[in-house]
Amino acid sequence: MALKIDEAVEVRMPLKLVAALVVAIVSASYFVFHIEERIDIVDMKLEKLIMNFENYQAQPSRGYTEQQVMRTELEYLKEQIQELKGK
């Protein structure tokens, strides 16, 4: 395949080379877009994990909640004992 750039300049390339270059460029661009898509997916998963972790940290710990329940029950039992003693 001959391409005339100017009257004095002519570039010759085999058709196989042109086809190979086109295939290489298409493959490389597909690879780049595929990698970008995977990076976006991983980024979304990471953001979701960070959000879940922050929400988990904001919650009171299970031990703290159990202590609060036990304190409330103890106070209720103390009140019941006081009422029984008063009668």
C-alpha positions in Angstrom: 0.0 0.0 0.0 1.5 3.3 -1.1 0.5 6.6 0.5 1.6 9.8 -1.2 2.3 12.6 1.3 3.7 15.0 -1.3 4.7 14.8 -4.9 8.2 13.8 -3.9 7.4 11.7 -0.8 5.7 8.3 -0.9 5.4 5.9 2.0 5.0 2.2 1.3 3.6 -0.2 3.9 2.4 -3.7 3.5 -1.4 -4.2 4.1 -0.6 -6.8 6.7 1.3 -4.3 8.8 -1.6 -1.7 8.6 -4.1 -4.4 9.6 -1.8 -5.5 12.5 -1.4 -1.8 13.7 -5.2 -1.4 13.6 -5.8 -4.6 15.6 -3.1 -3.6 18.1 -4.6 -0.1 18.6 -8.1 -1.5 19.0 -6.9 -4.2 21.5 -4.9 -1.6 23.5 -7.9 0.8 23.7 -10.2 -2.1 24.8 -7.6 -3.1 27.5 -7.4 0.5 28.8 -11.2 0.9 29.0 -11.6 -2.6 30.6 -8.9 -1.7 33.3 -10.6 1.7 33.9 -14.0 -0.1 34.4 -12.4 -2.6 36.9 -10.7 0.3 38.8 -14.1 2.0 39.1 -15.8 -1.2 40.4 -13.0 -1.7 43.0 -13.2 2.0 44.0 -17.0 1.7 44.5 -16.5 -1.4 46.6 -13.8 0.3 48.7 -16.1 3.3 49.3 -18.8 1.0 50.4 -16.5 -0.9 52.8 -15.2 2.4 54.3 -18.8 3.6 54.8 -19.8 0.3 56.5 -16.7 0.5 58.7 -17.4 4.1 59.7 -21.0 3.2 60.5 -19.8 0.2 62.6 -17.4 2.5 64.5 -20.2 4.9 65.2 -22.4 2.3 66.9 -21.9 1.6 70.6 -20.0 -1.6 71.3 -22.0 -4.8 72.2 -20.4 -4.9 75.6 -21.5 -1.3 76.4 -25.1 -2.1 75.4 -25.1 -5.3 77.6 -23.8 -3.2 80.5 -26.5 -0.7 80.0 -29.2 -3.4 80.0 -27.7 -5.0 83.1 -27.6 -1.6 84.9 -31.3 -0.9 84.0 -32.3 -4.4 85.2 -30.3 -3.9 88.4 -32.0 -0.5 89.1 -35.4 -2.1 88.5 -34.6 -4.9 90.9 -33.4 -2.4 93.5 -36.7 -0.5 93.2 -38.7 -3.7 93.5 -36.7 -4.6 96.7 -37.3 -1.1 98.1 -41.0 -1.4 97.4 -41.1 -4.9 99.1 -39.3 -3.6 102.2 -41.6 -0.6 102.4 -44.7 -2.8 102.6 
